[in-house]
Amino acid sequence: MLSKIKEKFLSKLKNEQGSIMLYTIIFMIFFLPFSIWVGVQIPIRYQQTYEIRQNTHNTADSMISRIDQTALSSGLIRVDPIEAYEVGDSMTKVAYKLDDDYQPSGGGVLREEIPFYFHNLNGLYEIDSAFVEEDGAYTMPKEPGVHAFVLNGIPEGAKIHFKGVKTPVEKTSVIVHSAIPIEDGGVFGSRIIIQRTGISEVEFNLGGNDD
């Protein structure tokens, strides 16, 4: 009697050990590599997002500094669209290592064209025509690429709201919206689009010295 009970117990234990071993093998084959991949990709994705954010804000800050000197001599503060385009176009190619056709140079996480879209908008009508409005706020383009908008001729008192941006635009500004497609390598590779927006308003004092 005791011998039979012992045999059943050992048989059951052996089966359980076999099941545990099987589950362990399955985990090692499928889930462990995935866990390692996630652990590696999260820091990389964070760094990529940070760099895209910095590139976006730096481009907007540089473009807004290109003041139209002819308009300024007449007391108007406007961004020179030609100079702003040249700066934005050049910075985009350098930041994302693109050739003259906006194709990636290779060796990085970019696998497709990153176009530079430039829009010179004068006044509220042109601004309204260039964006899609949802719930009282304009939305940014979703197409992959770097979208740069020069907003000139904003009348005093106007407030232009953009989705996802807390502070409304109230004066001459440059908006740069980056939608950068990133591809991860390896078995679990995927394609995502990282989107970041930078807005720079002109800061210029036309008045005299108060001292």
C-alpha positions in Angstrom: 0.0 0.0 0.0 2.7 2.4 1.0 4.7 1.4 -2.0 1.8 2.3 -4.4 1.3 5.6 -2.7 5.0 6.3 -3.0 5.0 5.4 -6.7 2.0 7.7 -7.4 3.6 10.5 -5.6 6.9 10.2 -7.4 5.0 9.9 -10.7 3.0 13.1 -10.0 6.1 14.9 -8.9 7.9 13.9 -12.0 5.0 15.1 -14.2 4.9 18.4 -12.3 8.7 18.8 -12.6 8.4 18.1 -16.3 5.6 20.8 -16.7 7.7 23.3 -14.8 10.7 22.5 -17.0 8.6 22.9 -20.1 7.2 26.3 -18.9 10.8 27.4 -18.1 12.0 26.4 -21.6 9.1 28.3 -23.2 9.9 31.4 -21.1 13.5 31.2 -22.1 12.8 30.8 -25.8 10.0 33.4 -26.2 9.6 35.8 -23.2 13.2 36.3 -22.0 14.5 37.7 -25.3 11.4 40.0 -25.5 12.1 41.2 -21.9 15.7 41.9 -22.8 14.7 43.7 -26.0 12.2 45.9 -24.0 14.8 46.7 -21.4 17.2 47.8 -24.1 14.7 49.7 -26.3 13.1 51.9 -23.5 16.2 53.9 -22.8 17.0 54.2 -26.6 13.4 55.4 -27.3 13.7 57.9 -24.5 16.9 59.3 -25.9 15.4 59.4 -29.4 12.4 61.3 -28.2 14.6 63.8 -26.3 16.8 64.4 -29.3 13.8 65.0 -31.6 12.3 67.4 -29.0 15.6 69.3 -28.8 16.0 69.5 -32.6 12.4 70.8 -33.0 12.8 73.6 -30.4 16.2 74.6 -31.6 15.0 74.9 -35.2 12.0 77.0 -34.1 14.3 79.3 -32.0 16.8 79.7 -34.9 14.1 80.5 -37.5 12.4 83.1 -35.3 15.6 85.1 -35.1 15.5 85.8 -38.9 13.8 89.2 -38.7 12.8 91.0 -41.9 15.0 94.0 -41.8 13.0 95.9 -44.5 9.8 95.5 -42.6 11.6 96.4 -39.3 12.7 99.7 -40.8 9.0 100.5 -41.3 8.1 99.6 -37.7 6.8 96.1 -38.5 8.1 92.9 -36.8 8.0 90.1 -39.3 10.1 87.0 -39.9 12.0 86.9 -43.2 10.5 83.8 -44.9 13.5 83.2 -47.2 16.1 83.3 -44.4 13.8 81.3 -42.1 13.4 78.6 -44.8 17.1 78.3 -45.4 17.8 78.0 -41.7 15.1 75.4 -41.0 15.9 73.4 -44.1 19.6 73.2 -43.2 19.1 72.4 -39.6 16.7 69.6 -40.5 19.2 67.9 -42.8 22.0 68.2 -40.3 19.9 67.0 -37.3 18.6 63.9 -39.0 21.6 63.3 -41.3 19.7 63.7 -44.5 21.0 64.2 -48.0 19.9 66.9 -50.4 16.8 64.7 -51.3 15.9 64.4 -47.6 16.8 60.7 -47.6 18.6 59.2 -44.6 22.3 58.7 -45.0 22.2 55.2 -43.5 23.5 53.7 -40.3 20.8 55.1 -38.1 17.2 54.4 -37.1 15.7 56.4 -40.0 14.7 54.3 -43.0 12.6 56.7 -45.0 12.4 60.2 -46.4 12.0 63.0 -43.9 10.7 66.0 -46.0 10.9 69.6 -44.8 7.6 71.3 -45.3 7.7 75.1 -45.2 4.6 77.4 -44.9 4.8 81.2 -44.9 1.4 82.4 -43.5 0.3 86.0 -43.4 -2.7 86.9 -41.4 -5.5 85.0 -39.8 -7.1 83.9 -43.0 -4.0 82.1 -44.3 -3.4 80.6 -40.9 -6.9 79.3 -40.8 -6.5 77.8 -44.3 -3.3 76.0 -43.4 -4.5 74.1 -40.4 -7.4 71.7 -39.5 -9.5 72.9 -36.6 -10.9 70.6 -33.9 -12.9 71.8 -30.9 -11.7 75.4 -31.2 -8.0 74.5 -31.7 -5.8 73.8 -34.7 -4.2 70.4 -35.1 -0.7 69.7 -36.3 0.0 67.7 -39.5 0.3 63.9 -39.1 2.4 63.3 -42.2 6.0 62.2 -41.5 8.4 65.0 -41.9 9.4 68.4 -40.4 6.6 71.0 -40.8 7.7 74.6 -40.3 5.2 77.5 -40.2 6.1 81.2 -40.2 3.1 83.1 -38.7 3.3 86.8 -39.7 0.7 89.5 -39.6 -1.1 88.4 -36.4 -3.4 91.3 -35.3 -3.1 92.7 -31.8 -5.4 90.9 -29.4 -5.7 87.7 -31.5 -5.2 84.4 -29.7 -4.5 81.3 -31.8 -4.9 78.0 -30.0 -3.2 74.8 -31.0 -4.1 71.3 -29.8 -1.7 70.1 -27.1 -0.2 73.5 -26.6 -1.2 75.3 -23.4 -0.3 78.9 -24.3 -2.0 80.5 -27.3 0.0 82.2 -30.1 -0.5 86.0 -29.9 2.2 87.5 -32.1 4.7 86.8 -34.9 5.8 83.2 -34.3 7.5 80.2 -35.8 6.0 76.7 -35.3 8.0 73.6 -36.0 6.2 70.3 -35.8 8.3 67.1 -36.2 6.7 63.8 -37.0 9.7 61.5 -37.3 9.3 57.8 -38.1 11.6 55.5 -36.2 12.3 51.9 -36.9 13.7 49.4 -34.3 15.9 46.6 -35.4 15.8 43.0 -34.4 13.1 40.3 -34.4 10.6 42.5 -32.5 11.3 45.6 -34.6 8.5 48.1 -35.1 7.8 51.5 -36.7 6.5 54.4 -34.7 6.2 58.1 -35.3 7.6 60.4 -32.6 5.8 63.8 -32.7 7.0 66.9 -31.0 6.1 70.6 -31.4 8.2 73.7 -30.8 6.8 77.3 -30.9 8.9 80.4 -30.7 7.4 83.9 -30.5 9.4 86.9 -31.6 10.7 89.1 -28.7 11.7 92.5 -30.0 11.4 95.9 -28.4 10.7 98.7 -30.9 10.5 101.3 -28.1 13.3 103.5 -26.8 15.4 103.0 -23.6 13.3 103.7 -20.5 16.4 104.6 -18.4 
